[in-house]
Amino acid sequence: MPKRDVKYMAARREKIVDAALAVMNRDGSAALSTPALCREAGISTGALYTHFKSKDDVFAAIAERALRRRQEEFDFHDAQELSARVSELATICREPPEIEKMRIELQIFLSGQNDKWITSVFSQYAEGRELERSIARLVRVGELRSDLDPAAAAIAINGLIAGLRLLALMGSEHSAPFDRAIELLLSSMRKPEET
């Protein structure tokens, strides 16, 4: 059998992850069995095991995708983009597709609590180091206050966004205090002459 192209193999993995998300979105994480996944992806069991060793490997791939998405969300070029992106995230996290992603990520986290790789990926996701690095860079180049603590700012932003996501997941519409807190936080991060 000829060796497959790296791009082809990566695309197949992504297709399988998409199928896993579709099954979980429709039926919940407990319904994600090998037959259900293969049926959804339109592949054989052998093809599945060519790309993933186990269901936990599929969960890890979903968690890694969430982490990559998060890293892309928090790559800012300037303070204006930081404010716009955080405000956008605060809005988007209340929309049905994002609520479904959050529900699935939570299911994966709970299902994979005994898997060190899955918990490691979710730890990176929650810690927000990519956000801290972006904020630190903006402080260094003079886009944000020079006395701003990037770690504390990242924790505050992550905490507020996580709170909004949790409220949305629970179906609550009482997010106005979170919106105001995000607005105050972003305002406090700007240099005094920009406030």
PLY file of the C-alpha trace (Angstrom):
ply
format ascii 1.0
element vertex 195
property float x
property float y
property float z
element edge 194
property int vertex1
property int vertex2
end_header
0.00 0.00 0.00
1.52 3.38 -0.96
2.29 5.89 1.77
-0.41 8.56 2.03
0.30 12.27 1.68
0.62 14.16 4.99
-2.02 16.72 3.95
-4.42 13.92 3.00
-3.92 12.19 6.35
-4.42 15.45 8.25
-7.60 16.16 6.28
-8.93 12.67 7.08
-8.24 13.21 10.80
-10.11 16.52 10.66
-13.03 14.82 8.89
-13.16 12.20 11.66
-13.05 14.92 14.34
-15.89 16.73 12.53
-17.87 13.48 12.52
-17.23 12.96 16.25
-18.44 16.49 16.97
-21.56 15.88 14.87
-22.38 12.68 16.80
-21.75 14.37 20.15
-23.71 17.45 19.16
-26.68 15.35 18.08
-26.60 12.53 20.66
-24.14 13.45 23.46
-20.68 12.14 24.26
-22.00 8.81 25.61
-23.29 8.01 22.11
-19.84 8.39 20.55
-19.08 4.74 19.81
-16.78 3.35 17.13
-19.71 2.24 14.92
-21.48 5.60 15.32
-18.32 7.50 14.51
-17.50 5.36 11.47
-21.06 5.65 10.20
-21.02 9.45 10.58
-17.58 9.79 8.94
-18.40 7.29 6.20
-15.30 5.22 6.94
-14.45 1.68 8.02
-13.25 0.74 11.49
-9.81 0.05 10.01
-9.68 3.56 8.56
-10.63 5.00 11.95
-7.83 3.09 13.68
-5.37 4.27 11.04
-5.85 7.77 12.43
-6.81 7.26 16.10
-5.90 4.56 18.61
-8.95 5.05 20.83
-11.94 7.19 21.65
-9.73 9.13 24.07
-7.45 9.98 21.13
-10.47 11.40 19.31
-11.38 13.39 22.44
-7.80 14.66 22.64
-7.96 15.78 18.99
-11.17 17.69 19.73
-9.53 19.31 22.76
-6.47 20.22 20.68
-8.70 21.81 18.05
-10.39 23.87 20.76
-6.97 24.96 22.04
-5.80 25.94 18.52
-8.98 27.95 18.03
-8.43 29.65 21.38
-4.83 30.50 20.47
-5.98 32.07 17.21
-8.65 34.07 19.04
-6.05 35.60 21.33
-3.41 36.64 18.83
-3.74 40.44 18.83
-1.81 43.00 16.78
-2.75 46.08 18.79
-4.87 47.27 21.74
-7.80 48.12 19.49
-7.88 44.56 18.14
-7.64 43.19 21.70
-10.71 45.19 22.76
-12.64 44.29 19.62
-11.82 40.57 19.87
-12.67 40.26 23.57
-15.95 42.13 23.01
-16.67 39.89 20.02
-15.95 36.75 22.09
-18.30 38.00 24.80
-21.05 38.28 22.19
-20.28 35.10 20.23
-20.15 32.88 23.32
-23.91 33.41 23.76
-24.80 32.18 20.28
-26.15 28.63 19.81
-23.14 27.25 17.83
-20.72 28.42 20.54
-22.97 27.10 23.30
-22.89 23.69 21.57
-19.08 23.80 21.30
-18.87 24.64 25.01
-21.25 21.81 25.90
-19.17 19.32 23.89
-15.88 20.60 25.32
-17.30 20.24 28.83
-18.45 16.68 28.07
-15.00 15.80 26.72
-13.30 17.32 29.74
-15.53 15.39 32.13
-15.18 12.15 30.14
-11.41 12.51 29.91
-10.59 13.53 33.47
-8.47 10.41 33.90
-6.58 11.04 30.67
-3.48 13.13 31.35
-3.21 14.43 27.78
-6.82 15.64 27.70
-6.52 17.34 31.09
-3.21 18.88 29.98
-4.78 20.35 26.84
-7.73 21.74 28.79
-5.35 23.18 31.40
-3.55 25.07 28.64
-6.93 26.22 27.35
-8.04 27.46 30.76
-4.74 29.04 31.81
-4.76 31.35 28.81
-1.02 31.60 28.35
-1.51 32.66 24.72
-3.65 35.57 25.92
-1.06 36.48 28.56
1.70 36.44 25.90
-0.33 38.67 23.58
-1.07 41.14 26.38
2.60 41.14 27.47
3.65 41.91 23.89
1.19 44.80 23.72
2.55 46.18 27.01
6.14 45.92 25.67
5.33 47.82 22.47
3.44 50.54 24.36
-0.09 49.62 23.24
-1.27 49.00 26.83
-0.43 50.49 30.22
3.17 49.93 31.22
2.17 48.88 34.76
-0.35 46.31 33.55
0.20 42.77 34.86
-0.35 40.54 31.79
-0.99 37.40 33.86
-3.65 39.10 36.00
-5.28 40.70 32.94
-5.39 37.35 31.13
-6.94 35.65 34.17
-9.56 38.39 34.45
-10.49 38.21 30.74
-10.55 34.40 30.76
-12.64 34.35 33.93
-15.20 36.78 32.55
-15.49 34.95 29.21
-15.73 31.59 31.02
-18.48 33.02 33.25
-20.40 34.24 30.22
-19.99 30.84 28.52
-21.27 29.08 31.62
-24.27 31.41 31.88
-25.06 30.80 28.21
-24.69 27.05 28.70
-27.18 27.19 31.57
-29.59 29.24 29.47
-29.30 32.38 31.60
-29.72 35.75 29.95
-28.42 37.81 32.90
-25.12 38.74 31.29
-25.28 42.54 31.49
-23.01 42.71 34.58
-20.42 40.60 32.72
-20.60 42.94 29.73
-20.02 45.94 31.99
-17.16 44.16 33.79
-15.47 43.40 30.44
-15.90 47.00 29.37
-14.37 48.27 32.64
-11.50 45.79 32.45
-10.62 46.69 28.86
-10.82 50.39 29.71
-8.48 49.94 32.69
-5.89 48.20 30.47
-5.54 51.14 28.06
-2.90 53.78 28.54
-4.26 56.74 30.58
-4.33 59.14 27.61
-6.56 56.66 25.72
-9.14 56.22 28.50
0 1
1 2
2 3
3 4
4 5
5 6
6 7
7 8
8 9
9 10
10 11
11 12
12 13
13 14
14 15
15 16
16 17
17 18
18 19
19 20
20 21
21 22
22 23
23 24
24 25
25 26
26 27
27 28
28 29
29 30
30 31
31 32
32 33
33 34
34 35
35 36
36 37
37 38
38 39
39 40
40 41
41 42
42 43
43 44
44 45
45 46
46 47
47 48
48 49
49 50
50 51
51 52
52 53
53 54
54 55
55 56
56 57
57 58
58 59
59 60
60 61
61 62
62 63
63 64
64 65
65 66
66 67
67 68
68 69
69 70
70 71
71 72
72 73
73 74
74 75
75 76
76 77
77 78
78 79
79 80
80 81
81 82
82 83
83 84
84 85
85 86
86 87
87 88
88 89
89 90
90 91
91 92
92 93
93 94
94 95
95 96
96 97
97 98
98 99
99 100
100 101
101 102
102 103
103 104
104 105
105 106
106 107
107 108
108 109
109 110
110 111
111 112
112 113
113 114
114 115
115 116
116 117
117 118
118 119
119 120
120 121
121 122
122 123
123 124
124 125
125 126
126 127
127 128
128 129
129 130
130 131
131 132
132 133
133 134
134 135
135 136
136 137
137 138
138 139
139 140
140 141
141 142
142 143
143 144
144 145
145 146
146 147
147 148
148 149
149 150
150 151
151 152
152 153
153 154
154 155
155 156
156 157
157 158
158 159
159 160
160 161
161 162
162 163
163 164
164 165
165 166
166 167
167 168
168 169
169 170
170 171
171 172
172 173
173 174
174 175
175 176
176 177
177 178
178 179
179 180
180 181
181 182
182 183
183 184
184 185
185 186
186 187
187 188
188 189
189 190
190 191
191 192
192 193
193 194
